Amino acid sequence: MIVEYIRYRIDRARAEEFEAAYARAAVPLAAAPQCVDYELSRCVDEPECYILRIRWTSAGDHSQGFRSGEHFPAFFAEIKPYVQQIEEMRHYEATPVHGKGSSVPTMYDWAGGADALQRLTEVFYTTVLKDDLLRPLFEHMAPDHPKWVATWLGEVFRGPERYSRERGGYHHMVRRHLGKAITEAQRRRWVSLLMDAADDVGLPADPEFRAAFASYIEWGTRIALANSQPGASPPLEAPMPHWSWGEAPPYTPTK
């Protein structure tokens, strides 16, 4: 991806009409498949200054794909009166220097940390071994399997990176599913029993946490299902997935 920054200097008397024009321009912009997201910000210290940030799938997709595509004419018609007020328009590439602050707790902390996730997996796998559909998959699991699943979940939810340090990361988890031939019925039962266990151990029940939690469980179990099928050859060295509030790993669905 590439990030485009456009800096405008707009007379205060035109600020309202400028923002209204960009609100209209945002409709065709958002419809363009080359656009990832966008944001128009106004400077607090110098209100005449605006910054438009647009993330594009690539510089070429912006300069060739979008500008020669069906959505550009409607977009440009709205912003054309303000082109002369542009002070800077450049593309930027992201660097490895990035991160998140601590104003929003991680899902790991919100869930209750390692102790809460350990309780979750202990209760869950106790139930699994009593379930006729899932027991054949897990009846020979190692005694410490629930602990390592809790450790995996902890790292996925932005807790300590213990699974990567002590188990080898993503490739170890992928190999655990190869050749298992998990069925869709088993996947759904796994999800259902885990959600029941989350209730039983008192994981936070607020809609925001449970929605993000359920989102990862759906994603993870569907990946495991696909990787377990006969003849599957998933990538073994992919990075660890990380999950947050409304955030997921970059993913291109297969056709």
N, C-alpha and C positions, 0 to 999 in steps of 0.2 A: 504494500500500500504506500501511497504518497500523500503528503499533507500540503494543501495549498493555503497560503495566507494572503488575504487581500486587505490592505489598510486604506480606509477612506477618511477624508476630512470633509465633513458635511456641516454646512451652516446650521446653527441651532434652529433657525426658523424653518428649515426643511427636514428636521429630524423625524418628525411624525410621518411625513409623506414618504421619506426614505425607508423607514422601518415597515410601513405598509406595503411599499413596493416589493421589498424583499420577502415579506410574508406571502405575497402572491407568487413571486418568483420561486419560492421554496416548493411549490406544488409540482411544477415540471422537474425541478432539480431532484426532488425525492423520488420521482418516478423513473429517473434515469438509472439503468442498471450499473453504470460506472460509479455512481455516488454511494459511498459507504455511510457517511453522516455529515452533518453540517451544524454550524452554530454562528450566530451573529452576536457580537458583544460590543457594548458601548463603554468607553473609558469613563471612569468615575472622576478622575483628576482633571481630565481634559475632554469634556463632553462632546466636542466636535469630532473626536476620533472614534472610528469604528474599526473592528477587526472581524472579517469574515473568515472562518476556518472551515474548509471542506476536505474531508478525506476521500480520496479517489482510489479505485482499485489499482491504478498505475498512472504514471504521468502520460503515457501514450493513450490510455483509455480516456483521459481527460481531454488532451489536446486534439486527438483524432476522433476517438469514439464519441464522446459527448458533443463536441463542437460540430461534428458533422451528422449528428443523430437527430432524431425526430423531436427530442425534448428541448434542444437548445434554442430554437427560434422563440418559443414562448417565454423561456427564461430570460433571454437577452432583451426582449421587448420591454420587460419590466425594469431592468437595471440600466438600460442604455442611457437614460437621462443623467446618470451619476458616474459614468465612466471617466469623465474628465476630473472627477474628484478622487480618483485612485492615486495614492502615493507610493504604494508598493504592491507587487503581485508576483509571488514566487512559490516554487515547490520546495518542500523540505522532506528529507528522509529521517525517520526515527533513528535514534542511536540506542545502544544497549542501556543507557542511563534512564531508567524509568522505575516507577514504583507507586505505592499508595501510602497515604498518611494513615493516621490512627483515629481520625474523627469518626469513622464507621467501624465497628467491631467486625472481626472476621467471623465467618460462619462457625469456625472451630471454637472461638471464644463464646459466641452466642449460644452454641449447643451445650456448653458446660465443660469443654476441654476433653482431655484424654480420659478422665474418669467416666464422664457421661457416655462417650463413644464405646468404652470398654464394657459398660453395663449393657448398652444397646446390643452389641454383638454377642455377649454371653447369653442374654435372654433369647435373642433371635436364633442362635444355633441350637440352643436347647429345644426350641420349638421345631426347628427344621428336622432334627433327628426323630421327631415323633410324627412327621408328616409323610404319608405313604408316597406322595409324588416326588418329594425332594430327597427323602432319605437315601435312595440309591446313589445320588450324586455325592453325598457327604458322609456316608456311614464309615468311610475309611480315612476321614480327614485327620490331620495331626492334632494333638491336644491343644497346641498353641495357635491353631488356625483363627479362632475368634480374635485373639490378641492382635494378629497381624492384619486382619481386616479392619479392626479399629484403628490401627496405626496408619493403614492406607487412607481411610476416610479422613483421619486427622490431617494428613498432608494435603489431600485434595482440597480440604476446606481451609487451607492457608494456615495450618498449624505447623509444628516442628517437622522438619524434613527427615524424619527417622526412617520411613520406609525406603527412601532412596539410599540413605547411608547404610542401613543394616540389611536390606533385602535386595538392593540393586535397582530399584525404581520400576518404571513402567514395564520393561521387558520381562521382569520376573512375574508380574501379575498376568501379562498376556500368555506366557507359557503355561500358567496354571490352568488355562481354559482350553488349550489346544486339544482337539480330538475328543472333547467331552460330549459332543452332539447334544447340547442342551436344546430342549424343545420350547416352543413358545408358551405352552401351558406351564412348564416349569419356571420359565422366566416370570410369568405373571404371578405365580404362587409365591416366588421369592420376593417380589415387590410387595405383594399384599402382606406377607408375614413380617417383613421388615417394617412396614408402616404400623402394623399392630404393635410390634416391639417398641417402636418409637413412642407410642402412646403409653405402653406399659411401664417404661422406665422414666417417663416424664420429660422427654425432650421438649423444648419450647414449642408451643402450639400456635403461636402467632402466624397469621397467613403468610407473611413475608418469608419467614424462615422455612415453613413447611413447603411453600411453593418452590423455593430454591432447592431445598433438600430433595423433594420429589423429582425435580427436574434433573438433578444429577443421577439419582437412582434409575430413572427411566433411560437416560443416556448411557450410563455405565452398563446396565443389564442388556441393553440392545447391542452394544459393542461386544460384550461377552458372548451373547448368543451367536452373533455373526462369526466371531473368531473361533467358536467351538465346533463349527460345522466341518464335516469331512471334506478334505481338500482345501480348506481355508489356509491362506498364507498371508496373515496380517503383518504389517511392519512391526518389527520387534524392538526397534530402538527409538521409538517416538518419545517425546518428552512427557513427563508426568502431567496429567490434566490438573487444572486448578479451577475451583468453582467459587463463585461469590454471589452476591445479591444481583440477580439479573445478568450474570456474566457467565460465559461458557468458552471453552477453547475454540479457536478458529476451526472451522469444519466445512469441507466441501462434500456434499452428499453424492453418493455414487448414483449413476443413472441405471 
